Amino acid sequence: MTMTSTPAQNESTDTSGTPSGTMRGLIKHHAGSELKLVSDRPIPEPGPREVRIKVRKVGICGTDRHIWEWDEWAAGRIPPGIITGHEFVGEVDKVGSAVTKFSVGRRVSAEGHMTEGLDYNSRTGNAHIATDTMIFGIDCDGCFAEYMVVPEENVWPVHPDIDDKHAAIFDPLGNAVHTVMEAGVSAKTVLISGVGIIGLMAVTVAKAAGAAKIYCTDVNPERLALAKKLGAYEAFDARDDSWIKKVREETHQGVDVLLEMSGAPAAMDQGFRALRNGGRAALLGLPARTVDFDFNAHIIFKGCTVLGINGRRMWETWYQMEKLLLSGRLELDDIITHEFPMSDYQEAFRTMISGEGIKVLMNVGE
C-alpha cells in the first residue's frame, strides 16, 4: 500500500489552523542499536483519503525492542531513517479532501496493518492476513512522533469512556483478544503458556470471556504472581514440568484450551502435553528459530485443533475490545506499569527491556 502523504515545507500555519513545519520523532537513525530523538522531522500532510493525527500517548512493544536492539530480524526488515512505533492514541488534527468519516478533534487510535483491500483474504473477511499488508513503524513512518498520517479506513474512533492509557494499547490487547476469542474459552479449562505483556492480557480477557479455570506457566515469579492476581487459578514455574501431571489430574486428562503466548520451544512442548485429546490450541508466540516438535504425539494422535494467530481481525476484534473495556471486566492497570515523557525514551526502553516494567507507555507531548 502506498502512503500518499507529503511533508510540509515550512513552519507556517496552514489554512485549517493546524501546524506545518517540523516535529519531534523517534527514528531508527542507523543500522545499529537504539533509536534517536530528532526535532527536525517534517510534519506530514495527509493525502485525499488520509487523516493526520496528533499523537498523545504510545506504547512500547516487543517489535520495538527488536528494532531497538537491531537483531537479525530488524536488520533484514527495517529501513534506517524510519519513525518507529505502532501503538498509540491521539486526536485528528487534519483530514484529506475526500475523508468523510472523521473530523478534526476526534480522539482516535488505528489498526496498524494496512492493506489495499483487494486480495482474496481482504475480500473474504481475513484482511489481517492479507498478502499486501504494510505496518506502521516498519514499512512506513509510525507513531513515535508528534504527528502521523493514517489511511481513513484504518482509523478507529475511541469511545469517550475509554481512558487514553487503555486506548494506546489497543494493538497488543487486540492480539490477546483475538487469541482468546478464536480459541473459544467460555466454560473451558485454559492453559496460558507465557505471561509476558500479551499473556497477562490474555489472563484477564479469558476471565472476562468466561473461562472456567485458568492455568499459567512462565519462568518469571513476579509475572506469575500477577497472573494469579488477574484471575489465574494456578501459576507454575515452567522450569519444573511436574505441574503437567497435576493439571491433567485436575481436568479431563488435560486442559480444553492451550493459549501459547511465549514462542519458547520448551513451553510449546509442555503446553501440548498438558492439552487433552481433542483440545484446541491457539498459537500466538513467535519462536526465534525453527522448532523441533513432535507432530505425531502432540497433534495427529491427539486429534487437536491448532490455530495460528496473527494480529487482530479487522474489525471484529476491535469491536470485541471496545465491549470488553466498557464492561469494566478487564484489569489492565497492573499490566501498565510505567509512563515516561518521550524525551526520556532511553529510560523507557531500558525499563521495558530489563523487565523492570511490563507495559511501558510514553507521553509524546512531554
For each residue, the residues with C-beta under 8 A, 3 or more apart:
1: 114 115 116 132 134 151
2:
3: 47 50 140 141 149 151
4: 47 48 49 50
5: 44 45 46 47 50 52 149
6: 44 45 47
7: 42 43 44 45
8: 14 20 21 42 43 44 45
9: 20 42
10: 20 21
11: 20 21 22
12: 20 21
13: 17 18 19 20
14: 8 17 18 19 20 94
15:
16: 94 104
17: 13 14
18: 13 14 52 93 94 104
19: 13 14 43
20: 8 9 10 11 12 13 14 43 45
21: 8 10 11 12 42 43
22: 11 39 40 41 42 43
23: 39 41 42 43 145 146 147
24: 37 38 39 41 145 146 342 364
25: 37 38 41 83 141 144 145 146
26: 35 36 37 83 84 85 144 145 342 345
27: 35 36 38 41 81 82 83 84
28: 35 67 78 79 80 81 82 84
29: 35 36 38 80 81
30: 80
31: 70 75 80
32: 70
33: 68 69 70
34: 68 346 349
35: 26 27 28 29 67 68 84 144 345 349
36: 26 27 29
37: 24 25 26 342 343 345
38: 24 25 27 29 41
39: 22 23 24
40: 22
41: 22 23 24 25 27 38 83 145
42: 7 8 9 21 22 23
43: 7 8 19 20 21 22 23 146 147
44: 5 6 7 8 52 141 147 148 149
45: 5 6 7 8 20 52 94 149
46: 5 50 51 52 94 95 96 99 149
47: 3 4 5 6 50 96 149
48: 4 96 97 98 99
49: 4 96 98 99 151 152 153
50: 3 4 5 46 47 95 96 99 149 150 151 152
51: 46 92 94 95 96 99 102 108 149 150 151 152 155
52: 5 18 44 45 46 92 93 94 95 147 148 149
53: 88 90 91 92 93 108 110 147 148 149 150 155
54: 90 91 92 93 146 147
55: 58 88 89 90 143 145 146 147 148 364
56: 88 89 90 91 164 168 363 364 365
57: 88 89 90 164 165 167 168 339 361 362 363 364
58: 55 85 87 88 143 144 168 342 361 362 364
59: 87 88 168 169 171 172 359 360 361 362
60: 64 65 85 87 348 349 352 360 361 362
61: 64 65 86 87 171 172 197
62: 65 66 196 197
63: 66 67 86 137 138
64: 60 61 67 68 84 85 137 349
65: 60 61 62 68 69 349 352 353
66: 62 63 69 71 73 74
67: 28 35 63 64 70 74 78 84 137
68: 33 34 35 64 65 349 353
69: 33 65 66 74 353
70: 31 32 33 67 74 75
71: 66 74 75
72: 75 76
73: 66 76 77
74: 66 67 69 70 71 77 78
75: 31 70 71 72 78
76: 72 73
77: 73 74 138
78: 28 67 74 75 82 84 138
79: 28 82
80: 28 29 30 31
81: 27 28 29
82: 27 28 78 79 137 138 140 141 142
83: 25 26 27 41 137 141 142 143 144 145 148
84: 26 27 28 35 64 67 78 137 138 142 144
85: 26 58 60 64 88 136 137 142 143 144 145
86: 61 63 112 135 136 137 138 142 143 171
87: 58 59 60 61 112 143 168 169 170 171 172
88: 53 55 56 57 58 59 85 109 110 143 148 168
89: 55 56 57 107 108 109 158 164 167 168 170
90: 53 54 55 56 57 93 107 108 109 143 148 364
91: 53 54 56 105 106 107 108
92: 51 52 53 54 95 102 103 104 105 106 108 155
93: 18 52 53 54 90 104 147
94: 14 16 18 45 46 51 52 104
95: 46 50 51 52 92 99 102 103 104 152
96: 46 47 48 49 50 51 99 152
97: 48
98: 48 49
99: 46 48 49 50 51 95 96 102 152
100: 152
101: 152 155
102: 51 92 95 99 106 108 152 155 157
103: 92 95 106
104: 16 18 92 93 94 95
105: 91 92
106: 91 92 102 103 157
107: 89 90 91 157 158 160 167
108: 51 53 89 90 91 92 102 155 156 157 158
109: 88 89 90 155 156 158 167 168 170
110: 53 88 136 150 154 155 156
111: 114 154 156 312 314 315 318
112: 86 87 135 136 137 142 154 171
113: 127 128 130 133 134 135 154 311 312 314
114: 1 111 133 134 135 136 140 151 154
115: 1 119 122 127 130 132 133 134
116: 1 119 122 130 132
117: 122 123 127 130 153
118: 122 123 132
119: 115 116 122 123 130 131 132
120: 123 124
121: 124 126 127 129 130 131
122: 115 116 117 118 119 126 127 130
123: 117 118 119 120
124: 120 121
125: 313
126: 121 122 129 130 313
127: 113 115 117 121 122 130 314
128: 113 178 310 311 312 313 314
129: 121 126 133 310 311
130: 113 115 116 117 119 121 122 126 127 133
131: 119 121
132: 1 115 116 118 119
133: 113 114 115 129 130
134: 1 113 114 115 138 139 140
135: 86 112 113 114 138 139
136: 85 86 110 112 114 139 140 141 142 143 148 150
137: 63 64 67 82 83 84 85 86 112 140 141 142 143 144
138: 63 77 78 82 84 86 134 135 142
139: 134 135 136
140: 3 82 114 134 136 137
141: 3 25 44 82 83 136 137 145 148 149
142: 82 83 84 85 86 112 136 137 138 145 148
143: 55 58 83 85 86 87 88 90 136 137 148
144: 25 26 35 58 83 84 85 137 342 345 362 364
145: 23 24 25 26 41 55 83 85 141 142 148 364
146: 23 24 25 43 54 55 364 365
147: 23 43 44 52 53 54 55 93
148: 44 52 53 55 83 88 90 136 141 142 143 145
149: 3 5 44 45 46 47 50 51 52 53 141
150: 50 51 53 110 136 154 155
151: 1 3 49 50 51 114 154 155
152: 49 50 51 95 96 99 100 101 102 155
153: 49 117
154: 110 111 112 113 114 150 151
155: 51 53 92 101 102 108 109 110 150 151 152
156: 108 109 110 111 170 315 318
157: 102 106 107 108
158: 89 107 108 109 162 167
159: 162 322 325 326
160: 107
161: 326
162: 158 159 166 167 322 325 326
163: 166 167
164: 56 57 89 167 168
165: 57 168 169 336 339 361
166: 162 163 169 170 173 325 332
167: 57 89 107 109 158 162 163 164 170
168: 56 57 58 59 87 88 89 109 164 165 361
169: 59 87 165 166 172 173 332 336 359 361
170: 87 89 109 156 166 167 173 174 318 321
171: 59 61 86 87 112 174 175 312
172: 59 61 87 169 175 176 197 198 201 359
173: 166 169 170 176 177 201 205 321 330 332
174: 170 171 177 178 311 312 317 318 321
175: 171 172 178 179 198 201 284 309 311 312
176: 172 173 179 180 198 199 201 202 205
177: 173 174 180 181 201 205 312 317 320 321 324
178: 128 174 175 181 182 309 311 312 313 317
179: 175 176 182 183 198 202 259 261 282 284 309
180: 176 177 183 185 202 205 206 209 259 282
181: 177 178 184 209 317 320
182: 178 179 282 307 309
183: 179 180 190 257 258 259 280 281 282 307
184: 181 188 257 280
185: 180 188 190 206 209 210 211 257 259
186: 209 210 211
187: 210 211 212
188: 184 185 211 212 255 256 257
189: 211 212 213 214 215 251 252 255 256 257
190: 183 185 206 211 212 213 214 215 255 256 257 258 259
191: 214 215 216 217 247 255 257 258 259 271 274 275
192: 195 199 202 203 206 214 215 216 217 227 232 259 261
193: 199 216 217 218 238 258 259 260 261 262 264 267 268 270 271 285
194: 199 217 218 260 261 262 263 264 267 285
195: 192 199 200 203 216 217 218 220 223 224 226 227 235 261
196: 62 199 200 218 223 261 262
197: 61 62 172 200 201 335 358 359
198: 172 175 176 179 201 202 261 284
199: 176 192 193 194 195 196 202 203 216 218 223 227 259 261 262
200: 195 196 197 203 204 223 226 227 230 335 358
201: 172 173 175 176 177 197 198 204 205 332 335
202: 176 179 180 192 198 199 205 206 259 261
203: 192 195 199 200 206 207 214 216 227 230 231 232
204: 200 201 207 208 230 231 329 330 331 332 335
205: 173 176 177 180 201 202 208 209 324 330
206: 180 185 190 192 202 203 209 211 214 231 259
207: 203 204 211 214 230 231 329
208: 204 205 324 327 329 330
209: 180 181 185 186 205 206
210: 185 186 187
211: 185 186 187 188 189 190 206 207 214 257
212: 187 188 189 190
213: 189 190 233 250 251
214: 189 190 191 192 203 206 207 211 231 232 233
215: 189 190 191 192 232 233 234 235 236 243 247 255 274
216: 191 192 193 195 199 203 224 227 228 232 234 235 236
217: 191 192 193 194 195 235 236 237 238 243 267 270 271
218: 193 194 195 196 199 223 224 227 235 237 238 262
219: 237 238 239
220: 195 223 224 355
221: 224 225 237
222: 225 226
223: 195 196 199 200 218 220 226 227 358
224: 195 216 218 220 221 227 228 235 236 237
225: 221 222 228 229 235
226: 195 200 222 223 229 230 334 335 358
227: 192 195 199 200 203 216 218 223 224 230 231 232 235
228: 216 224 225 231 232 233 234 235
229: 225 226 334
230: 200 203 204 207 226 227 331 334 335
231: 203 204 206 207 214 227 228 331
232: 192 203 214 215 216 227 228 235
233: 213 214 215 228
234: 215 216 228 243 247
235: 195 215 216 217 218 224 225 227 228 232
236: 215 216 217 224 240 243
237: 217 218 219 221 224 240 243
238: 193 217 218 219 241 264 266 267 270
239: 219
240: 236 237 243
241: 238 244 270 273
242: 245 246
243: 215 217 234 236 237 240 246 247 274
244: 241 247 248 270 273 274
245: 242 248 249
246: 242 243 249 250
247: 191 215 234 243 244 250 251 254 255 274
248: 244 245 251 253 254 274 276
249: 245 246
250: 213 246 247
251: 189 213 247 248 254 255 256 276
252: 189 256 276
253: 248 276 277
254: 247 248 251 274 275 276 277 279
255: 188 189 190 191 215 247 251 258 274 275 276 279
256: 188 189 190 251 252 276 279 280
257: 183 184 185 188 189 190 191 211 275 279 280 281 282
258: 183 190 191 193 255 271 272 274 275 279 280 281 282
259: 179 180 183 185 190 191 192 193 199 202 206 281 282 284
260: 193 194 263 267 268 271 281 282 283 284 285
261: 179 192 193 194 195 196 198 199 202 284 285
262: 193 194 196 199 218 267 268 285
263: 194 260 267 268 285 286 287 288
264: 193 194 238 267 268 285 287
265: 268 269 287 291 292 293
266: 238 269 270
267: 193 194 217 238 260 262 263 264 270 271 285
268: 193 260 262 263 264 265 271 272 283 285 287 291 293
269: 265 266 272 273 293 294 298
270: 193 217 238 241 244 266 267 273 274
271: 191 193 217 258 260 267 268 274 275 281
272: 258 268 269 275 281 294 297 298 299 302 304
273: 241 244 269 270 298
274: 191 215 243 244 247 248 254 255 258 270 271
275: 191 254 255 257 258 271 272 279 281 298 302 304
276: 248 251 252 253 254 255 256 279
277: 253 254 302 303 304
278: 302 303 304
279: 254 255 256 257 258 275 276 302 304 305
280: 183 184 256 257 258 304 305 307
281: 183 257 258 259 260 271 272 275 304 305 306 307
282: 179 180 182 183 257 258 259 260 307 309
283: 260 268 306 307 308 309
284: 175 179 198 259 260 261 309
285: 193 194 260 261 262 263 264 267 268
286: 263
287: 263 264 265 268 290 291
288: 263
289:
290: 287
291: 265 268 287
292: 265
293: 265 268 269 298
294: 269 272 297 298
295: 298 299 300
296: 299 300 301
297: 272 294 301 302
298: 269 272 273 275 293 294 295 302 304
299: 272 295 296 302 304 306
300: 295 296 303
301: 296 297
302: 272 275 277 278 279 297 298 299
303: 277 278 300
304: 272 275 277 278 279 280 281 298 299
305: 279 280 281
306: 281 283 299
307: 182 183 280 281 282 283
308: 283
309: 175 178 179 182 282 283 284
310: 128 129
311: 113 128 129 174 175 178
312: 111 113 128 171 174 175 177 178 317 318
313: 125 126 128 178 316 317
314: 111 113 127 128 317 318
315: 111 156 318 319
316: 313 319 320
317: 174 177 178 181 312 313 314 320 321
318: 111 156 170 174 312 314 315 321 322
319: 315 316 322 323
320: 177 181 316 317 323 324
321: 170 173 174 177 317 318 324 325
322: 159 162 318 319 325 326
323: 319 320 326 327
324: 177 205 208 320 321 327 329 330
325: 159 162 166 321 322 330
326: 159 161 162 322 323
327: 208 323 324 330
328:
329: 204 207 208 324
330: 173 204 205 208 324 325 327
331: 204 230 231 334 335
332: 166 169 173 201 204 335 336
333: 336
334: 226 229 230 331 337
335: 197 200 201 204 226 230 331 332 358 359
336: 165 169 332 333 339 358 359 361
337: 334 357 358 359 360
338: 348 351 352 356 357 359 360 361
339: 57 165 336 360 361 362 363
340: 344 345 347 348 351 360 361 362 363
341: 344 362 363 366
342: 24 26 37 58 144 345 348 362 363 364 365 366
343: 37 366
344: 340 341 347 348 362
345: 26 35 37 144 340 342 348 349 362
346: 34 349 350
347: 340 344 350 351
348: 60 338 340 342 344 345 351 352 360 362
349: 34 35 60 64 65 68 345 346 352 353 360
350: 346 347 353 354 356
351: 338 340 347 348 354 356 357 360
352: 60 65 338 348 349 357 360
353: 65 68 69 349 350
354: 350 351 357
355: 220
356: 338 350 351
357: 337 338 351 352 354 360
358: 197 200 223 226 335 336 337
359: 59 169 172 197 335 336 337 338
360: 59 60 337 338 339 340 348 349 351 352 357
361: 57 58 59 60 165 168 169 336 338 339 340
362: 57 58 59 60 144 339 340 341 342 344 345 348
363: 56 57 339 340 341 342 366
364: 24 55 56 57 58 90 144 145 146 342
365: 56 146 342
366: 341 342 343 363
